[in-house]
Amino acid sequence: MLPVALRAIFGPGAIAGRFRNNFPLLMMLRPWQLRATLEDGATMLEATAAIEPGYCFLQMPIFILAGGEDRLVDPWHSEKLHGEVHASQLQVVPAVGHMVQHSVRPSGQHHREAM
């Protein structure tokens, strides 16, 4: 299931080579890590709703980077956050999925790596 999950979070692009080669993938499958991931998913909506009213009070510069083809968190959420945080900048990268931080080089170019 791990290869399927990685393709889903990186899709529609390829799994970034640095991630694939350097991230300790088997650590993701430890029972306590799986439990923590499930707990995060189960409590995320409630936790986000609790802190959302404070977004408009944030005054530090914030840069929001989102994958335009994110299949886990729709880019609409990043656009909404950008609208609520006055000192924010938003960049939605087309043809990139959820793991945008691994899929885009600092110059904004996509990694062109094979799966």
N, CA, C and O of each residue as an XYZ file, in Angstrom:
460
protein
N       0.815     -1.212      0.000
C       0.000      0.000      0.000
C       0.853      1.270      0.000
O       0.405      2.315     -0.472
N       2.074      1.188      0.523
C       2.903      2.387      0.596
C       3.163      2.994     -0.782
O       3.015      4.206     -0.931
N       3.544      2.214     -1.795
C       3.735      2.817     -3.123
C       2.471      3.494     -3.653
O       2.552      4.545     -4.288
N       1.317      2.904     -3.399
C       0.047      3.490     -3.841
C      -0.194      4.815     -3.115
O      -0.590      5.804     -3.732
N       0.045      4.828     -1.813
C      -0.155      6.056     -1.028
C       0.796      7.154     -1.485
O       0.393      8.312     -1.592
N       2.036      6.812     -1.754
C       3.004      7.830     -2.201
C       2.622      8.390     -3.566
O       2.734      9.595     -3.796
N       2.173      7.529     -4.470
C       1.732      8.032     -5.780
C       0.540      8.965     -5.619
O       0.413      9.949     -6.348
N      -0.339      8.653     -4.661
C      -1.521      9.499     -4.439
C      -1.127     10.867     -3.900
O      -1.673     11.877     -4.344
N      -0.190     10.927     -2.951
C       0.145     12.234     -2.374
C       1.055     13.052     -3.277
O       1.063     14.279     -3.182
N       1.818     12.410     -4.149
C       2.663     13.155     -5.080
C       1.959     13.425     -6.403
O       2.338     14.348     -7.124
N       0.945     12.639     -6.732
C       0.281     12.758     -8.022
C      -0.290     14.134     -8.260
O      -0.656     14.818     -7.305
N      -0.374     14.545     -9.460
C      -0.199     13.778    -10.682
C       1.261     13.616    -11.105
O       1.542     12.901    -12.067
N       2.186     14.259    -10.413
C       3.599     14.159    -10.788
C       4.248     12.919    -10.204
O       3.615     12.116     -9.520
N       5.518     12.794    -10.495
C       6.309     11.669    -10.012
C       6.695     11.874     -8.547
O       6.705     12.999     -8.047
N       7.008     10.783     -7.876
C       7.535     10.858     -6.510
C       8.924     11.473     -6.608
O       9.774     10.979     -7.349
N       9.152     12.532     -5.876
C      10.439     13.234     -5.942
C      11.573     12.288     -5.554
O      11.491     11.584     -4.548
N      12.621     12.281     -6.357
C      13.754     11.393     -6.136
C      14.418     11.589     -4.786
O      14.760     10.612     -4.119
N      14.607     12.836     -4.371
C      15.219     13.084     -3.060
C      14.381     12.488     -1.945
O      14.919     11.934     -0.987
N      13.068     12.599     -2.064
C      12.179     12.021     -1.058
C      12.300     10.497     -1.092
O      12.515      9.858     -0.062
N      12.161      9.930     -2.282
C      12.197      8.477     -2.448
C      13.524      7.897     -1.953
O      13.542      6.834     -1.332
N      14.625      8.586     -2.225
C      15.950      8.055     -1.894
C      16.417      8.372     -0.483
O      17.251      7.643      0.055
N      15.914      9.427      0.133
C      16.448      9.875      1.415
C      15.480      9.777      2.588
O      15.912      9.748      3.741
N      14.195      9.728      2.318
C      13.224      9.672      3.414
C      13.117      8.233      3.911
O      12.976      7.317      3.102
N      13.181      8.017      5.219
C      13.077      6.651      5.758
C      11.635      6.139      5.675
O      10.883      6.194      6.648
N      11.274      5.648      4.505
C       9.885      5.266      4.238
C       9.323      4.257      5.231
O       8.157      4.353      5.615
N      10.124      3.308      5.647
C       9.601      2.290      6.566
C       9.217      2.884      7.915
O       8.413      2.296      8.638
N       9.779      4.043      8.266
C       9.391      4.682      9.525
C       7.931      5.114      9.501
O       7.294      5.227     10.549
N       7.402      5.355      8.304
C       6.002      5.739      8.174
C       5.063      4.600      8.568
O       3.891      4.829      8.866
N       5.580      3.382      8.567
C       4.746      2.212      8.809
C       4.823      1.690     10.239
O       4.209      0.671     10.559
N       5.562      2.370     11.093
C       5.616      1.959     12.493
C       4.222      2.136     13.107
O       3.532      3.107     12.796
N       3.806      1.216     13.967
C       2.442      1.304     14.537
C       2.135      2.643     15.182
O       1.042      3.172     14.983
N       3.057      3.210     15.948
C       2.779      4.481     16.617
C       2.705      5.629     15.613
O       1.994      6.606     15.850
N       3.429      5.528     14.493
C       3.336      6.562     13.462
C       1.996      6.479     12.744
O       1.364      7.501     12.480
N       1.566      5.267     12.431
C       0.253      5.096     11.798
C      -0.858      5.614     12.702
O      -1.795      6.260     12.233
N      -0.754      5.331     13.995
C      -1.753      5.806     14.962
C      -1.766      7.338     15.017
O      -2.833      7.952     15.040
N      -0.575      7.950     15.039
C      -0.495      9.416     15.076
C      -1.088     10.030     13.815
O      -1.775     11.048     13.884
N      -0.829      9.423     12.676
C      -1.370      9.925     11.416
C      -2.895      9.848     11.416
O      -3.568     10.780     10.978
N      -3.432      8.740     11.904
C      -4.890      8.591     11.985
C      -5.498      9.584     12.971
O      -6.566     10.138     12.712
N      -4.828      9.812     14.094
C      -5.322     10.791     15.073
C      -5.327     12.195     14.471
O      -6.272     12.957     14.675
N      -4.272     12.535     13.730
C      -4.234     13.841     13.064
C      -5.429     14.002     12.133
O      -6.106     15.030     12.141
N      -5.674     12.977     11.337
C      -6.794     13.035     10.401
C      -8.136     13.159     11.098
O      -9.028     13.868     10.631
N      -8.271     12.464     12.219
C      -9.548     12.462     12.944
C      -9.830     13.783     13.644
O     -10.991     14.151     13.824
N      -8.789     14.498     14.039
C      -8.985     15.733     14.813
C      -8.741     17.005     14.000
O      -8.935     18.110     14.507
N      -8.323     16.856     12.760
C      -7.917     18.019     11.962
C      -9.043     19.042     11.751
O      -8.821     20.243     11.905
N     -10.226     18.581     11.408
C     -11.322     19.523     11.139
C     -11.688     20.321     12.381
O     -11.870     21.536     12.313
N     -11.796     19.642     13.507
C     -12.154     20.326     14.749
C     -11.060     21.321     15.155
O     -11.364     22.444     15.557
N      -9.802     20.917     15.052
C      -8.688     21.795     15.435
C      -8.613     23.012     14.508
O      -8.384     24.132     14.966
N      -8.801     22.791     13.231
C      -8.753     23.898     12.268
C      -9.891     24.877     12.519
O      -9.686     26.090     12.470
N     -11.070     24.372     12.783
C     -12.215     25.241     13.064
C     -11.967     26.080     14.316
O     -12.411     27.226     14.398
N     -11.258     25.507     15.288
C     -11.001     26.230     16.535
C     -10.032     27.394     16.346
O     -10.162     28.418     17.016
N      -9.059     27.249     15.438
C      -8.065     28.321     15.269
C      -8.385     29.280     14.130
O      -7.783     30.350     14.037
N      -9.317     28.913     13.270
C      -9.643     29.745     12.108
C     -10.013     31.190     12.455
O      -9.596     32.093     11.730
N     -10.773     31.458     13.521
C     -11.121     32.853     13.814
C      -9.905     33.755     14.065
O     -10.017     34.975     13.952
N      -8.764     33.181     14.399
C      -7.572     33.981     14.659
C      -6.742     34.303     13.431
O      -5.808     35.100     13.513
N      -7.064     33.698     12.289
C      -6.265     33.930     11.080
C      -6.193     35.411     10.711
O      -5.137     35.895     10.304
N      -7.287     36.120     10.848
C      -7.325     37.528     10.435
C      -6.437     38.418     11.303
O      -6.139     39.549     10.921
N      -6.016     37.925     12.457
C      -5.164     38.715     13.349
C      -3.669     38.499     13.097
O      -2.836     39.202     13.669
N      -3.329     37.529     12.244
C      -1.920     37.281     11.946
C      -1.350     38.450     11.166
O      -1.937     38.881     10.174
N      -0.221     38.963     11.602
C       0.350     40.140     10.953
C       1.737     39.893     10.369
O       2.264     40.749      9.659
N       2.339     38.737     10.656
C       3.650     38.454     10.094
C       3.496     38.023      8.641
O       2.445     37.513      8.256
N       4.537     38.224      7.829
C       4.450     37.784      6.429
C       4.317     36.253      6.373
O       5.046     35.535      7.057
N       3.401     35.778      5.571
C       3.165     34.344      5.418
C       3.125     34.023      3.932
O       2.440     34.691      3.158
N       3.874     32.985      3.542
C       3.877     32.521      2.158
C       3.169     31.176      2.117
O       3.557     30.246      2.823
N       2.148     31.071      1.306
C       1.349     29.853      1.191
C       1.644     29.234     -0.164
O       1.459     29.872     -1.200
N       2.102     27.996     -0.154
C       2.439     27.272     -1.378
C       1.510     26.072     -1.483
O       1.411     25.278     -0.548
N       0.837     25.937     -2.606
C      -0.125     24.843     -2.775
C       0.052     24.210     -4.138
O       0.402     24.874     -5.114
N      -0.196     22.908     -4.186
C      -0.196     22.201     -5.465
C      -1.549     22.348     -6.127
O      -2.580     22.071     -5.514
N      -1.551     22.773     -7.354
C      -2.796     22.998     -8.078
C      -3.601     21.735     -8.325
O      -4.808     21.804     -8.556
N      -2.946     20.584     -8.280
C      -3.625     19.308     -8.496
C      -3.621     18.452     -7.227
O      -3.663     17.224     -7.301
N      -3.572     19.104     -6.071
C      -3.561     18.392     -4.797
C      -4.844     17.576     -4.664
O      -5.943     18.124     -4.739
N      -4.702     16.273     -4.468
C      -5.854     15.375     -4.359
C      -6.282     15.159     -2.914
O      -7.318     14.544     -2.657
N      -5.484     15.666     -1.959
C      -5.821     15.488     -0.547
C      -6.441     16.735      0.066
O      -7.402     16.650      0.831
N      -5.888     17.892     -0.275
C      -6.402     19.163      0.237
C      -6.596     20.079     -0.968
O      -5.627     20.525     -1.582
N      -7.824     20.348     -1.289
C      -8.121     21.166     -2.464
C      -7.447     22.534     -2.348
O      -7.466     23.134     -1.274
N      -6.853     23.035     -3.430
C      -6.220     24.359     -3.389
C      -7.156     25.474     -2.927
O      -6.694     26.532     -2.500
N      -8.442     25.250     -3.009
C      -9.415     26.232     -2.524
C      -9.137     26.591     -1.077
O      -9.327     27.743     -0.685
N      -8.690     25.628     -0.268
C      -8.414     25.902      1.143
C      -7.269     26.904      1.283
O      -7.322     27.792      2.134
N      -6.243     26.766      0.458
C      -5.127     27.719      0.494
C      -5.586     29.095      0.038
O      -5.154     30.108      0.588
N      -6.452     29.138     -0.955
C      -6.983     30.418     -1.437
C      -7.815     31.090     -0.344
O      -7.745     32.306     -0.164
N      -8.595     30.299      0.377
C      -9.404     30.846      1.469
C      -8.508     31.387      2.585
O      -8.752     32.474      3.107
N      -7.474     30.629      2.948
C      -6.530     31.088      3.967
C      -5.865     32.384      3.523
O      -5.726     33.314      4.317
N      -5.461     32.448      2.279
C      -4.833     33.669      1.742
C      -5.777     34.863      1.863
O      -5.339     35.973      2.164
N      -7.059     34.639      1.630
C      -8.032     35.710      1.761
C      -8.220     36.185      3.193
O      -8.590     37.336      3.422
N      -7.971     35.314      4.153
C      -8.168     35.659      5.554
C      -6.918     36.218      6.230
O      -7.019     36.937      7.224
N      -5.742     35.891      5.696
C      -4.481     36.365      6.283
C      -3.981     37.517      5.409
O      -3.503     37.302      4.296
N      -4.097     38.722      5.922
C      -3.841     39.916      5.122
C      -2.390     40.040      4.663
O      -2.139     40.573      3.582
N      -1.442     39.568      5.445
C      -0.028     39.707      5.090
C       0.491     38.468      4.363
O       1.680     38.160      4.440
N      -0.385     37.759      3.664
C       0.054     36.518      3.021
C       0.251     36.692      1.527
O      -0.319     37.575      0.886
N       1.086     35.807      1.006
C       1.270     35.657     -0.438
C       0.909     34.220     -0.762
O       1.162     33.318      0.037
N       0.324     34.003     -1.919
C      -0.104     32.665     -2.314
C       0.485     32.325     -3.672
O       0.453     33.130     -4.603
N       1.029     31.103     -3.764
C       1.448     30.570     -5.057
C       0.844     29.180     -5.191
O       1.142     28.288     -4.397
N      -0.003     29.000     -6.192
C      -0.561     27.693     -6.510
C       0.191     27.202     -7.739
O       0.156     27.837     -8.793
N       0.872     26.064     -7.597
C       1.712     25.529     -8.671
C       0.894     24.530     -9.478
O       0.472     23.503     -8.947
N       0.668     24.822    -10.758
C      -0.132     23.914    -11.579
C       0.553     22.559    -11.749
O       1.780     22.465    -11.710
N      -0.247     21.518    -11.935
C       0.234     20.160    -12.232
C       1.094     19.560    -11.126
O       1.903     18.670    -11.390
N       0.931     20.034     -9.889
C       1.672     19.507     -8.742
C       0.662     19.089     -7.687
O      -0.374     19.731     -7.514
N       0.975     17.996     -6.978
C       0.068     17.461     -5.976
C       0.333     17.957     -4.569
O       0.850     19.057     -4.372
N      -0.024     17.142     -3.595
C       0.006     17.506     -2.185
C       1.415     17.765     -1.657
O       1.597     18.609     -0.780
N       2.391     17.068     -2.169
C       3.761     17.197     -1.658
C       4.526     18.271     -2.430
O       5.659     18.056     -2.863
N       3.902     19.404     -2.591
C       4.465     20.493     -3.380
C       5.858     20.888     -2.867
O       6.711     21.280     -3.663
N       6.098     20.793     -1.563
C       7.390     21.186     -1.010
C       8.514     20.276     -1.492
O       9.679     20.673     -1.458
N       8.193     19.078     -1.937
C       9.195     18.161     -2.474
C       9.209     18.158     -4.002
O      10.164     17.672     -4.608
N       8.177     18.686     -4.620
C       8.006     18.570     -6.063
C       8.428     19.798     -6.848
O       8.517     19.745     -8.074
N       8.688     20.894     -6.166
C       9.031     22.142     -6.854
C      10.375     22.636     -6.341
O      10.620     22.670     -5.135
N      11.235     23.014     -7.263
C      12.526     23.589     -6.886
C      12.295     25.030     -6.447
O      11.277     25.623     -6.805
N      13.222     25.607     -5.675
C      13.041     26.996     -5.226
C      12.790     27.974     -6.371
O      12.152     29.006     -6.162
N      13.272     27.679     -7.561
C      13.053     28.571     -8.699
C      11.624     28.495     -9.227
O      11.226     29.290    -10.078
N      10.853     27.533     -8.715
C       9.476     27.357     -9.177
C       9.347     26.301    -10.247
O       8.235     26.007    -10.685
N      10.475     25.708    -10.691
C      10.422     24.662    -11.714
C      10.051     23.329    -11.072
O      10.437     23.044     -9.938
N       9.305     22.527    -11.802
C       8.926     21.196    -11.310
C      10.086     20.243    -11.491
O      10.866     20.370    -12.435
N      10.198     19.286    -10.583
C      11.145     18.189    -10.762
C      10.617     17.305    -11.882
O       9.421     17.021    -11.934
N      11.475     16.879    -12.756
C      11.076     15.994    -13.861
C      11.717     14.628    -13.635
O      12.664     14.253    -14.327
N      11.195     13.899    -12.668
C      11.781     12.613    -12.327
C      10.788     11.494    -12.620
O       9.575     11.670    -12.506
N      11.316     10.368    -12.990
C      10.462      9.213    -13.252
C      10.059      8.559    -11.946
O      10.771      8.652    -10.946
N       8.911      7.897    -11.961
C       8.473      7.157    -10.791
C       9.337      5.953    -10.734
O       9.190      5.130     -9.830
